[in-house]
Amino acid sequence: MPDFIISKFGSKYALVGNRVNFANGTTKFLSQLSNSQLESLNLVMNIHTTGKPLLANVSNLLDANGSFTMQYDNLTPPTISSSANNVLKNTSVTFTASETGGTGNFVWQWYKNGNIVSGVTSNTYTRNVMANAVFQVSVNDIGLYPNAQANAISTIYSINVFKCLPPGVNYCIPINITNSQNSVIYNSNAFQQMLVVNSLKYSVNETNNLQNIEFSYANGTIIPSWLEGSHNLTVQANSLSNSIGTVYWLRLNKTPKYGVNALIYMGFAQKSNNLFNGNTIGESPLLRSLYAQYDNGNKVFNFYDSFVGNTLGASWNGIGNATVTVNNGLTLQSYASGWSGIQNNYLPPHPSIIEFYGNVQSNAYGAIGEGPYGLTYQSLGNQWEARYPDSTPDWGIELSHGANNNYGGAMSSGTNYLVSAYVITNTVLYTNYSSLQVASTSALDNSTGGIGLVATSSNTLNSNFFVQWTRARAYPPNGIMPTVTFGN
């Protein structure tokens, strides 16, 4: 047994044992100690008032005045951390135990669901987790003099294993969507969330054209998704799995609440499976050799048209004298006599974001807008245009409503751009999501009218304004898209 143990009984301490080991190797019984030695020993005993049994050893007696070095049990329950605590089945997880007390000379014992884990005596423990489980660890301090030991055990630590619920999905990753903007939420019924995925990271699970991917809520419900393509909008479908910036759009049931993580999952089926169906899971019309084969933009966005086939949809009406051609995309030709084109009966709310993906040819002006249209340059309503440079620095996009026109940005003749108008009370214009072109100084016209696509020309020649697709989507909180974090 140890030389002596200080134990607390009620409010008093008692000394168990009757020997003291001296530094020179001799041993004395307590009855042989001098008064000063006993007083020193009593003092050491009295300073330990933690309310639990204390283990103590006299390891050195330095001189006859009773100067002691004492070790005692100051272990605390160890704490556990892990590399992850919400994981997929068969995921490797490393557990790490920490102890703030004791001598540092520890032996560890791990427990899984109350059962001893054999062969693991260090403070780290790695295993593949197959199901929900609870873990504990005990620490044994073997550094106390001469053969004394102390023990403490941790509280329970839980690991949750989730499974991919949608049928046919055999691997998935969790995604947290976080709204950091404490602002008014304008879209309570549906919200289009942008995801930019590093497809290269998941290429081992993907097909080259990403046809085996779907998104779901925690209960397994499929989230409507539209694969736009790479972030630069030029990558070919057969190389999407090598993109580090693949853009998806998800139609969530509602805008994520401020400060609350919305948990969804990105699931991967077998590579031989094609999950595209043109309904809940789809892609841009350009990503297949058959135009719009799996295009489901109308299921994801508040308004969408990719002008499939050769006939203009019934919800569009002509404006002015434009020549309208539909051939898996829209081409508008208009003379310089004024804006003309087509207008839809869809009324975008304010705030909202309206967009087109397309290009203008030399001497052309092409615009997306909303509100009533006239045939003069200063028409009613609100228009945002991509334009040919008839004077510096016009080449780019601008607000073409009102007298205070602002020009900015750069476009190239015949090159497709995504032009986005953030329609609030004033307007901010972007191209290809990231390049701010124009911040409007003109207030919006409050006239009501549907979304429109119109064109005009800088001279007497016909203009060519081509639109691959157009859409309207929900305005994010404060104009800032909620952040996306991908799990393991």
C-alpha positions in Angstrom: 0.0 0.0 0.0 1.2 3.6 -0.3 3.1 5.1 2.5 0.0 6.9 3.7 -3.3 8.2 2.3 -5.1 11.3 3.4 -8.8 10.6 3.3 -11.7 12.9 4.2 -14.4 11.5 6.5 -17.1 14.1 6.9 -15.4 17.3 7.8 -12.1 15.7 9.1 -9.1 14.1 7.5 -7.5 10.9 8.7 -4.1 9.4 8.0 -4.1 5.8 6.8 -0.7 4.1 7.1 2.1 4.6 9.5 5.3 5.0 7.6 7.3 7.8 6.0 10.0 7.2 3.5 13.0 9.5 3.7 15.1 10.7 0.8 18.2 8.9 2.1 16.3 5.6 1.9 15.5 5.1 5.5 12.0 4.6 6.8 10.4 5.9 10.0 7.1 5.1 11.7 5.0 8.1 12.5 5.8 7.6 16.2 9.4 8.3 15.4 8.8 11.6 13.7 9.8 14.8 15.5 7.1 17.3 16.4 8.3 19.7 13.7 8.0 16.8 11.1 4.5 16.0 12.3 3.5 19.6 12.2 4.7 19.9 8.5 2.9 16.7 7.6 -0.2 18.0 9.3 0.1 21.3 7.4 0.2 19.5 4.1 -2.8 17.4 5.0 -4.8 20.4 6.0 -4.3 22.4 2.7 -6.1 19.7 0.6 -9.8 20.4 1.1 -11.3 19.4 -2.2 -14.1 17.4 -0.6 -13.0 14.0 -2.1 -10.5 11.3 -1.0 -7.0 12.5 -1.6 -4.0 10.3 -2.3 -0.7 11.5 -0.9 2.9 10.3 -0.7 5.9 11.7 1.0 8.5 11.2 -1.6 11.3 13.3 -0.1 12.2 14.3 3.4 14.8 16.9 2.7 15.9 17.7 6.3 15.2 17.2 9.9 12.9 20.2 9.9 10.3 18.2 8.0 10.3 19.8 4.5 8.2 17.4 2.4 7.4 17.0 -1.3 4.0 15.6 -1.6 2.0 14.3 -4.6 -1.8 14.0 -4.5 -4.7 13.1 -6.6 -5.8 16.2 -8.6 -7.1 14.4 -11.6 -10.2 15.8 -13.3 -12.7 13.9 -15.5 -10.9 13.8 -18.9 -12.6 15.4 -21.9 -13.1 13.9 -25.4 -13.1 15.6 -28.8 -13.4 14.0 -32.2 -12.6 14.7 -35.8 -16.4 14.6 -36.5 -19.5 13.8 -34.5 -22.1 13.6 -37.3 -20.8 11.1 -39.8 -21.8 8.7 -42.5 -21.8 5.0 -41.9 -18.3 3.5 -42.0 -16.5 6.9 -41.6 -13.2 6.9 -39.9 -13.3 9.0 -36.7 -10.4 9.9 -34.4 -11.2 10.5 -30.7 -8.8 12.5 -28.6 -8.8 12.6 -24.7 -7.4 15.4 -22.6 -6.6 15.6 -18.9 -5.7 18.9 -17.2 -4.6 17.4 -13.9 -2.3 14.6 -12.7 1.4 14.0 -13.3 1.1 13.4 -17.1 2.2 9.7 -16.7 -1.1 8.2 -17.8 -2.6 5.0 -19.0 -5.9 5.3 -20.9 -8.8 2.9 -21.3 -11.5 3.5 -23.9 -15.1 2.3 -23.7 -17.6 1.9 -26.5 -21.3 1.6 -25.4 -20.0 0.7 -22.0 -17.7 -2.1 -23.2 -13.9 -2.1 -22.9 -12.0 -1.4 -26.1 -9.1 -3.8 -26.0 -5.5 -2.8 -26.9 -5.9 1.0 -26.8 -3.9 2.7 -24.0 -3.1 6.1 -25.5 -5.2 9.2 -25.4 -6.1 8.9 -29.1 -8.4 6.2 -30.6 -9.4 5.8 -34.3 -12.1 3.6 -35.6 -14.7 3.3 -38.4 -18.1 4.1 -36.9 -20.9 2.0 -38.3 -23.8 3.1 -36.1 -24.8 5.6 -33.4 -22.5 5.0 -30.4 -21.4 6.5 -27.1 -17.8 6.6 -25.9 -16.0 7.1 -22.6 -12.4 7.1 -21.5 -10.8 6.5 -18.1 -7.3 7.8 -17.2 -5.0 6.1 -14.7 -2.2 8.3 -13.3 0.7 6.0 -12.6 3.2 8.7 -11.9 2.5 9.0 -8.1 5.2 7.9 -5.7 6.1 5.1 -5.2 3.4 2.8 -6.5 0.3 4.8 -6.0 -2.3 5.3 -8.7 -5.3 7.6 -9.3 -8.3 7.2 -11.7 -10.9 9.4 -13.3 -13.4 8.7 -16.1 -15.0 11.0 -18.6 -18.6 11.8 -19.3 -20.3 10.1 -22.2 -19.5 11.4 -25.7 -21.9 10.6 -28.5 -21.4 10.0 -32.2 -24.3 10.2 -34.6 -24.3 8.2 -37.8 -26.7 9.4 -40.5 -27.7 7.6 -43.7 -28.5 8.8 -47.1 -32.3 8.6 -47.1 -33.3 9.0 -50.8 -33.6 5.7 -52.6 -30.6 4.8 -54.8 -28.1 7.1 -53.1 -25.2 5.3 -51.5 -23.0 8.2 -50.4 -23.8 11.7 -49.3 -22.2 14.7 -47.6 -23.9 17.1 -45.2 -24.2 20.8 -46.3 -25.0 23.6 -43.9 -26.6 26.8 -45.3 -26.3 29.8 -43.1 -28.0 33.2 -43.4 -25.8 35.7 -41.7 -28.1 38.7 -42.5 -30.5 39.9 -39.8 -32.8 41.5 -42.3 -36.4 41.3 -43.7 -37.0 38.0 -45.5 -39.0 38.8 -48.6 -39.4 35.2 -49.9 -41.3 33.0 -47.4 -42.5 30.4 -49.9 -39.5 29.6 -52.1 -35.8 30.6 -52.3 -33.2 29.9 -54.9 -30.0 29.0 -53.2 -26.8 29.0 -55.1 -24.2 26.3 -54.5 -20.7 26.4 -55.9 -19.3 22.9 -55.6 -15.7 21.8 -56.0 -16.6 18.9 -58.2 -13.0 17.8 -58.5 -13.0 17.0 -54.7 -15.8 14.5 -55.2 -14.8 13.1 -58.6 -14.3 9.6 -57.3 -18.1 9.5 -56.7 -19.3 11.4 -59.7 -19.9 10.8 -63.4 -18.2 13.2 -65.7 -21.5 15.0 -66.5 -22.7 14.9 -62.9 -25.8 13.0 -63.7 -25.7 10.9 -60.5 -26.1 13.7 -58.0 -29.2 14.9 -56.1 -29.9 17.1 -53.1 -32.3 16.3 -50.2 -33.5 17.5 -46.9 -32.7 15.5 -43.7 -36.0 13.6 -44.1 -35.1 12.4 -47.6 -37.3 14.8 -49.5 -35.7 15.7 -52.8 -34.8 19.4 -53.3 -35.4 20.6 -56.9 -32.0 21.4 -58.4 -30.7 22.9 -61.6 -27.1 22.3 -62.7 -25.9 25.5 -64.4 -22.4 24.4 -65.2 -19.0 25.7 -64.3 -18.6 29.1 -62.7 -17.2 30.6 -65.9 -20.2 29.1 -67.8 -18.0 27.7 -70.5 -17.0 24.2 -69.4 -18.3 21.3 -71.4 -20.7 18.9 -69.9 -18.3 15.9 -70.2 -15.7 17.6 -68.1 -17.8 19.0 -65.3 -16.4 16.6 -62.7 -13.0 18.4 -63.2 -14.5 21.8 -62.3 -13.6 23.5 -59.0 -16.6 25.9 -59.4 -19.7 24.0 -60.5 -22.8 26.0 -60.0 -26.1 24.4 -58.8 -29.3 26.2 -58.0 -31.6 24.7 -55.4 -35.2 25.7 -54.8 -35.6 25.6 -51.0 -39.0 25.7 -49.4 -38.1 29.0 -47.7 -35.3 31.4 -47.1 -33.0 30.2 -44.3 -33.6 31.9 -41.0 -31.1 34.3 -39.6 -28.4 32.6 -37.6 -29.8 29.1 -38.0 -28.0 26.4 -40.0 -30.2 24.7 -42.6 -29.0 21.2 -43.0 -29.3 19.5 -46.4 -27.5 16.6 -48.1 -25.7 16.2 -51.4 -26.2 12.5 -52.5 -24.3 10.4 -55.0 -25.9 7.4 -56.7 -24.0 4.7 -58.5 -22.1 6.1 -61.5 -24.2 4.0 -63.8 -27.4 5.8 -62.7 -28.8 8.9 -64.4 -30.9 10.9 -61.9 -31.7 13.7 -64.3 -35.5 13.7 -65.0 -36.2 17.2 -66.1 -38.5 17.7 -63.1 -36.9 17.6 -59.7 -33.4 17.1 -61.0 -32.2 18.9 -64.1 -29.6 21.0 -65.8 -28.9 23.9 -68.1 -30.3 23.4 -71.7 -26.7 23.6 -73.0 -25.3 20.6 -71.2 -26.6 17.9 -73.5 -26.3 17.4 -77.2 -30.1 17.4 -77.3 -31.0 20.9 -76.3 -32.8 21.2 -73.0 -33.2 17.4 -72.7 -33.2 17.6 -68.8 -33.8 21.4 -68.4 -36.1 22.0 -65.4 -35.4 25.7 -64.8 -39.2 26.3 -64.7 -39.3 24.0 -61.6 -36.5 25.8 -59.8 -36.8 29.5 -60.6 -39.7 31.9 -60.1 -39.8 32.5 -63.8 -37.7 30.8 -66.5 -37.7 30.3 -70.3 -35.0 28.7 -72.4 -36.9 29.1 -75.7 -37.0 25.5 -76.6 -37.9 24.6 -80.2 -39.1 27.1 -82.8 -42.2 28.6 -81.2 -42.5 31.5 -78.7 -44.4 30.5 -75.5 -47.9 31.7 -75.2 -47.1 33.9 -72.1 -45.1 36.3 -74.3 -46.4 39.2 -76.3 -44.7 41.2 -79.0 -43.6 44.8 -78.5 -43.0 47.0 -81.5 -41.6 45.9 -84.8 -38.9 43.4 -83.7 -38.3 40.3 -85.7 -38.6 37.4 -83.2 -36.9 34.1 -84.0 -37.0 31.1 -81.7 -34.6 28.3 -82.4 -33.4 26.8 -79.1 -32.8 30.3 -78.0 -34.2 33.7 -78.8 -33.0 36.2 -81.4 -34.4 39.7 -81.5 -33.8 42.0 -84.5 -34.8 45.6 -84.3 -34.2 48.9 -86.1 -33.0 52.0 -84.5 -36.5 53.4 -84.4 -36.9 52.3 -80.8 -37.0 49.5 -78.4 -39.0 46.5 -79.5 -39.1 42.8 -78.6 -41.3 40.7 -76.3 -42.9 41.0 -72.9 -44.1 38.3 -70.6 -47.1 38.4 -68.3 -45.0 37.4 -65.3 -44.7 40.3 -62.8 -41.4 40.2 -60.9 -41.8 41.4 -57.3 -39.7 44.1 -55.8 -37.1 43.2 -54.6 -36.2 40.5 -57.1 -33.4 39.5 -59.4 -34.0 39.2 -63.1 -31.4 37.8 -65.5 -30.6 36.8 -69.0 -27.7 34.7 -70.5 -26.9 35.8 -74.0 -25.0 38.3 -76.1 -25.3 41.3 -78.3 -23.8 41.7 -81.8 -22.0 44.8 -83.1 -24.2 47.9 -83.3 -26.8 46.2 -81.1 -28.4 47.0 -77.8 -30.2 44.3 -75.9 -32.1 44.8 -72.6 -34.0 42.9 -70.0 -36.6 44.9 -68.0 -39.9 45.0 -66.3 -42.8 47.5 -66.5 -44.5 49.0 -69.5 -42.5 49.6 -72.7 -42.6 52.4 -75.1 -40.9 52.7 -78.5 -38.6 55.5 -77.5 -35.2 55.3 -75.7 -36.7 56.9 -72.6 -39.5 54.4 -72.2 -41.5 53.8 -69.1 -40.6 50.9 -66.9 -37.1 49.7 -66.0 -34.5 48.3 -68.4 -31.0 47.1 -68.0 -29.1 46.6 -71.2 -26.0 45.1 -72.7 -24.9 47.4 -75.4 -22.6 48.1 -78.3 -20.2 51.0 -77.9 -21.5 53.9 -80.0 -19.6 56.2 -77.7 -17.0 55.7 -75.0 -17.5 54.1 -72.4 -20.8 52.6 -73.4 -19.7 49.1 -74.1 -21.0 47.1 -71.1 -24.3 47.2 -69.3 -26.3 50.1 -68.0 -29.6 51.2 -66.5 -31.5 52.6 -69.5 -34.5 54.0 -67.6 -34.6 57.6 -66.7 -32.2 60.4 -67.5 -29.3 59.3 -65.2 -27.8 56.5 -67.2 -24.7 54.8 -65.7 -22.3 52.8 -67.9 -19.8 50.3 -66.7 -18.2 47.0 -67.2 -17.0 45.3 -70.3 -18.6 42.9 -72.8 -17.5 41.4 -76.1 -19.5 41.3 -79.2 -21.0 37.8 -79.7 -19.8 36.5 -76.3 -22.4 35.1 -73.9 -22.7 36.9 -70.6 -25.0 36.4 -67.6 -26.4 39.8 -66.8 -28.1 40.1 -63.4 -30.2 43.0 -62.3 -30.8 43.3 -58.5 -34.1 45.1 -58.5 -34.7 46.8 -55.2 -35.5 50.5 -54.9 -32.3 51.3 -56.9 -30.5 48.8 -59.0 -27.1 47.0 -58.9 -26.0 45.2 -62.1 -23.6 42.3 -62.3 -22.1 40.1 -65.1 -21.3 36.4 -64.5 -22.1 36.8 -60.8 -18.9 38.4 -59.6 -18.1 41.5 -61.5 -20.1 44.6 -60.3 -20.9 46.7 -63.3 -23.3 49.5 -62.4 -24.8 50.8 -59.2 -27.8 52.8 -60.2 -28.5 56.3 -59.1 -31.9 56.3 -60.6 -34.9 55.2 -58.6 -37.1 52.5 -60.1 -40.2 53.3 -62.0 -43.1 52.0 -60.0 -45.1 51.3 -63.1 -46.3 47.7 -63.2 -45.6 45.4 -66.1 -44.2 42.0 -66.9 -40.6 40.9 -67.5 -39.4 41.9 -71.0 -36.6 41.4 -73.5 -36.1 44.2 -76.0 -33.6 45.4 -78.5 -32.6 48.4 -80.6 -29.7 49.5 -82.8 -27.2 52.2 -82.9 -27.8 52.8 -86.6 -30.1 51.9 -89.4 -28.8 48.3 -89.5 -30.7 45.5 -87.8 -29.5 44.7 -84.3 -29.0 41.1 -83.1 -29.8 40.4 -79.5 -29.5 36.7 -78.6 -30.9 35.3 -75.4 -30.2 31.7 -74.5 -32.3 31.7 -71.4 -33.9 34.2 -69.0 -35.1 33.8 -65.4 -36.2 35.6 -62.2 -35.2 34.5 -58.8 -35.7 35.4 -55.1 -33.8 38.3 -53.6 -31.4 37.0 -50.9 -31.3 38.7 -47.5 -29.7 42.1 -47.9 -28.7 41.0 -51.4 -26.2 38.5 -49.9 -26.5 34.8 -50.7 -26.5 32.6 -47.5 -23.1 30.9 -47.1 -22.6 27.2 -47.8 -20.4 24.9 -45.8 -19.6 21.3 -46.9 -19.1 18.6 -44.3 -17.0 15.5 -44.5 
